[in-house]
Amino acid sequence: MGQLAPQERAHVGKLLNAVKTELEAALHARKARFDEQALAARLDAEWVDLTLPAPGQPTGSLHPITQIQTEIEDLFISMGFAVLGGPEVETEYNNFDALNIPADHPARDMQDTFWLADHNLLRTHTSPVQVRGMQRFGPPLRMIAPGRVFRNEAVDASHEHTFYQVEGMIVDRVVSVAHLIYFMKTMLSHIMGRDVTVRLRPGFFPFVEPGFELDIQCFICGGAGCPVCKQSGWVEQLGCGLVHPNVLRMSGIDPEEWNGFAFGLGLTRLAMMRYSIDDIRLLQSGDLRFLNQF
């Protein structure tokens, strides 16, 4: 354009503008055609006949905690235990008083819970089912009580405000710590499907005397230390001991004639150890990406 005579520039400029307009129009037309073709192909591929019957629900599976609970129930049933249940909203008496935990007992601080307006509460353990079982059936008694429990916990990788437990007890005429150890080892070996490393150490629980803590070596880190075991290499699995005489008396059982042992463990933590789950919050997240693995 710079080399053209001034009188020619206007004519050539008009021609260039016309060519530019024609090329842009052709380009837009071709792009619109491509878009129409892509939309038509997508509609053909994604077309659904809304008059057809809806597809069936996808096949689900049992939650890992449910799988663990079912196996424990089957195991203890085979050893002569009854599986009992109870309400998740409990009375203060069944949850605390009948288990040798009066209102001024410091153990209540260990089980901070959610209280209701009518002075009932969300149960902090399934031990109230043991109370109901002793009162209803009396000795001799073999029972376990699996179920959901609630505590006012600070949530982290190994603690939840809502979780699952299984507790059990035997009440008979001659029951010792040896019986307790046998049943606990049988249960853990069955659930884990392999030999487990455990340790038994003294522990305080107001409803048993003597009381013990049974720990299992962490399966996540193999004992080296991780967030699940709080870098200790061990994860507390259950508390246990011989039933306190006061607990027997509160349920109308003579401790001079009968004795027994009781235990309680978290089904949630047991599932974490078995399936190497490193965060307890995953179990109740409802995330199908997590649940589909089981």
C-alpha positions in Angstrom: 0.0 0.0 0.0 2.9 2.4 0.7 4.1 2.0 -2.9 0.8 2.8 -4.5 -0.2 6.2 -5.8 -2.5 8.1 -3.5 -5.4 7.9 -6.0 -5.1 4.1 -6.1 -5.0 3.4 -2.4 -8.7 3.9 -1.8 -9.6 1.5 -4.6 -7.2 -1.2 -3.4 -8.2 -0.7 0.2 -11.9 -1.4 -0.6 -10.9 -4.6 -2.5 -8.8 -5.8 0.5 -11.7 -5.1 2.9 -14.1 -7.0 0.7 -11.7 -10.0 0.5 -11.2 -9.9 4.3 -15.0 -9.8 5.0 -15.5 -12.7 2.6 -12.8 -14.8 4.3 -14.1 -14.1 7.8 -17.6 -15.0 6.7 -16.4 -18.3 5.2 -14.4 -19.0 8.4 -17.4 -18.4 10.7 -19.6 -20.5 8.4 -17.2 -23.4 8.5 -16.8 -23.1 12.3 -20.6 -23.1 12.7 -20.8 -26.2 10.6 -18.2 -28.0 12.7 -20.1 -27.1 15.9 -23.3 -28.4 14.4 -21.6 -31.7 13.4 -20.1 -32.1 16.9 -23.5 -31.4 18.6 -25.2 -33.9 16.3 -22.6 -36.5 17.0 -23.0 -35.9 20.8 -26.8 -36.1 20.6 -26.6 -39.4 18.7 -24.2 -40.8 21.3 -26.0 -39.6 24.4 -29.5 -40.1 23.2 -31.8 -41.7 25.8 -35.3 -43.0 25.2 -37.1 -41.6 28.2 -40.0 -44.1 27.7 -37.8 -47.1 28.4 -37.8 -48.6 32.0 -35.2 -47.1 34.3 -32.0 -49.2 34.8 -31.8 -51.1 38.1 -29.9 -49.9 41.1 -26.2 -50.7 41.0 -25.1 -53.6 43.1 -23.7 -52.5 46.4 -21.6 -54.2 49.1 -21.4 -54.4 52.8 -19.6 -51.6 54.7 -16.3 -52.7 56.1 -17.5 -52.2 59.6 -20.6 -54.3 58.9 -18.3 -57.0 57.5 -16.2 -57.0 60.7 -19.3 -57.0 62.9 -20.9 -60.0 61.1 -17.7 -62.0 61.4 -17.5 -61.3 65.1 -21.1 -62.2 65.7 -20.7 -65.5 63.8 -17.5 -66.3 65.8 -19.1 -65.7 69.2 -22.3 -67.4 68.3 -20.2 -70.5 67.5 -18.8 -70.2 71.0 -22.2 -70.1 72.6 -22.7 -66.4 73.0 -26.0 -64.5 72.4 -26.0 -61.3 70.3 -28.0 -58.7 72.1 -29.0 -55.1 71.2 -30.3 -52.1 72.9 -31.4 -48.5 72.4 -28.9 -45.8 71.3 -30.7 -43.3 73.5 -30.1 -44.5 77.0 -30.9 -43.6 80.6 -28.2 -42.1 82.8 -28.7 -45.1 85.2 -28.0 -47.8 82.5 -25.1 -45.8 80.9 -23.3 -44.8 84.1 -24.8 -45.7 87.5 -25.4 -49.4 86.9 -21.8 -49.7 85.7 -20.3 -48.4 88.9 -19.9 -44.8 87.5 -21.9 -42.5 89.9 -22.4 -38.8 89.1 -19.3 -37.7 90.9 -17.0 -40.4 89.4 -14.1 -39.0 87.4 -14.6 -41.7 84.7 -17.5 -39.6 83.4 -15.0 -37.1 82.2 -13.5 -39.8 80.0 -16.9 -40.4 78.3 -18.2 -36.9 77.6 -21.3 -37.4 75.6 -24.4 -35.7 74.1 -27.2 -35.1 76.6 -30.8 -34.7 75.7 -33.4 -32.3 77.2 -35.1 -35.2 79.1 -31.9 -36.1 81.0 -31.3 -39.1 78.8 -28.2 -39.3 76.6 -26.7 -40.8 73.5 -24.9 -43.9 74.9 -21.2 -43.7 75.2 -20.6 -47.4 75.0 -22.7 -50.6 74.5 -22.2 -51.6 78.1 -25.8 -50.7 78.9 -26.8 -53.7 76.8 -24.8 -55.8 79.3 -26.8 -54.3 82.1 -30.0 -55.1 80.3 -28.9 -58.6 79.5 -28.0 -59.4 83.2 -31.3 -57.9 84.4 -33.4 -59.8 81.8 -31.7 -63.2 81.6 -29.6 -63.5 84.8 -26.6 -65.9 85.2 -25.2 -67.9 83.6 -24.8 -65.6 80.7 -22.7 -65.3 77.6 -23.4 -62.3 75.4 -22.0 -59.7 73.1 -23.4 -56.3 72.2 -22.4 -54.7 69.0 -23.6 -51.2 68.0 -23.1 -47.5 67.4 -22.0 -45.2 70.2 -21.4 -41.5 70.6 -18.9 -39.3 72.4 -18.1 -35.6 72.3 -14.7 -36.1 70.8 -12.3 -33.8 69.0 -12.3 -35.4 65.5 -8.9 -36.4 64.0 -7.4 -39.3 62.1 -8.1 -41.7 64.9 -11.1 -40.2 66.8 -14.7 -39.7 65.7 -17.8 -38.5 67.6 -19.8 -41.4 66.2 -18.2 -44.9 66.0 -19.0 -48.6 66.5 -18.2 -50.9 69.4 -18.7 -54.5 70.4 -18.8 -55.4 74.0 -19.2 -58.8 75.6 -19.3 -60.6 78.9 -19.5 -64.0 80.6 -21.1 -64.4 84.0 -20.7 -67.8 85.5 -19.5 -69.5 88.7 -15.8 -69.9 88.0 -14.4 -67.3 85.5 -10.7 -66.2 85.5 -8.4 -63.9 83.6 -7.2 -67.0 81.7 -10.6 -67.4 80.1 -10.6 -63.7 79.2 -7.2 -64.0 77.4 -8.3 -67.1 75.5 -11.4 -65.5 74.1 -9.6 -62.2 73.2 -6.8 -64.0 71.4 -9.3 -66.2 69.6 -11.3 -63.2 68.4 -8.3 -61.1 67.2 -6.7 -64.0 65.4 -9.9 -64.8 63.6 -10.7 -61.3 62.6 -7.2 -60.4 61.4 -6.7 -63.7 59.7 -3.1 -63.9 60.9 -1.0 -63.9 64.1 -1.1 -60.6 65.9 1.3 -59.0 68.3 -0.5 -57.9 71.4 0.4 -56.6 74.8 -1.7 -56.7 78.0 -1.1 -53.9 80.6 -3.0 -52.7 83.6 -5.9 -50.3 82.9 -8.6 -48.7 84.9 -12.3 -49.2 84.1 -14.8 -48.7 86.8 -16.9 -51.7 85.8 -14.1 -54.2 86.0 -11.6 -55.2 88.7 -8.8 -55.9 87.9 -8.8 -54.1 84.6 -6.6 -54.4 81.6 -5.8 -52.6 78.3 -5.1 -54.9 75.3 -3.0 -53.2 72.6 -2.2 -54.5 69.2 0.9 -53.6 67.2 -0.1 -51.1 64.5 -0.6 -52.7 61.1 -0.3 -49.4 59.3 3.3 -48.8 60.2 4.3 -52.2 61.6 5.3 -50.6 64.9 7.5 -47.9 63.5 5.1 -45.1 64.4 2.5 -43.2 62.4 -0.4 -40.7 63.0 -2.9 -43.6 63.6 -0.9 -45.0 66.5 0.3 -41.6 67.6 3.9 -42.5 66.8 3.8 -45.2 69.5 3.7 -48.3 67.3 0.7 -49.6 69.3 -3.1 -49.1 68.9 -5.4 -49.7 71.8 -7.9 -52.3 70.8 -9.9 -53.1 73.8 -10.4 -52.7 77.5 -11.2 -55.8 79.6 -11.2 -57.3 83.0 -13.2 -59.2 85.6 -16.6 -57.8 86.2 -16.7 -55.5 89.3 -18.8 -56.9 92.2 -20.8 -53.7 92.3 -21.9 -54.1 88.7 -23.2 -57.6 89.5 -25.0 -56.3 92.6 -26.6 -53.4 90.7 -28.1 -56.0 88.3 -29.4 -58.3 91.1 -26.6 -60.9 90.9 -24.8 -62.1 94.0 -21.0 -61.6 93.5 -20.3 -64.2 96.2 -21.9 -66.9 93.9 -21.2 -65.5 90.4 -18.3 -63.8 88.7 -17.3 -63.0 85.1 -15.3 -61.1 82.7 -16.2 -58.2 80.3 -14.5 -56.7 77.3 -15.1 -53.9 74.8 -13.4 -52.9 71.6 -14.0 -50.5 68.8 -15.2 -52.1 65.6 -14.2 -48.9 63.8 -10.6 -49.2 64.8 -10.5 -52.9 64.2 -11.7 -52.2 60.6 -8.9 -49.6 60.2 -6.3 -52.1 61.3 -7.6 -55.0 59.1 -7.9 -52.9 56.0 -4.9 -50.5 56.6 -7.2 -47.4 56.7 -5.2 -44.4 57.9 -8.0 -42.0 58.6 -11.1 -42.9 60.7 -13.1 -40.2 59.0 -13.2 -42.1 55.7 -15.4 -44.8 57.2 -18.4 -42.4 57.6 -17.7 -40.1 54.7 -20.1 -41.7 52.3 -17.4 -41.4 49.6 -18.1 -44.1 47.0 -14.5 -43.9 45.8 -13.6 -45.2 49.2 -16.5 -47.6 49.8 -16.2 -49.3 46.4 -12.9 -50.8 47.4 -14.7 -53.1 49.8 
